[in-house]
Amino acid sequence: MSSMTIATQENIDEIMKKDKAIFDIVSSEFCAPCKIMEPIMEEIAFEHDEVEFIKVDVEQCFEVATKFNVNAVPSIIFVNGGKEVDRLIGLQQKTVVEEHLQEFMEQD
């Protein structure tokens, strides 16, 4: 029963040190697909406490978007060992995210 950690300017340095995490990169104001994805990602995070889910608003924490070269939102970035190993861009069905999550969890 995990929930999403919200990236802020105060915790961004610690968040960027996470070894295994899923970054949900969004833009809060004008991104309709981001708003549609939000409850989907929150539900998946709640169901999977074995990995940390981090919600990043690019308008608040642009450092994360820069580090991962995010050109479109929403983007879901899977990070293992501090490196990106998978990425989903745009509006996704829950089943698609869960398939990628399963593959991600099977990695060392």
C-alpha angles and dihedrals in degrees: 000000000000128000132203121275111224114225114228135170087258097056102028095102092054092044092053089058093061111127098204120018145129116235116206102200113199143157112226107205113047107011111107094180089052090055091049091049094048098081091041092055092043090053093049091047090051091052096047117052092162091086133037118247116205123193113209124190104203090209090061103032108027090161090078092049090049094048092051095037093237111190099167138032139255095041125165112204122192112208125193123173089000092299132103112254101168141008138194119196127198132001111343135187116243091244091057092051090047092051090053090044091053092051090046092052091052091060120098 
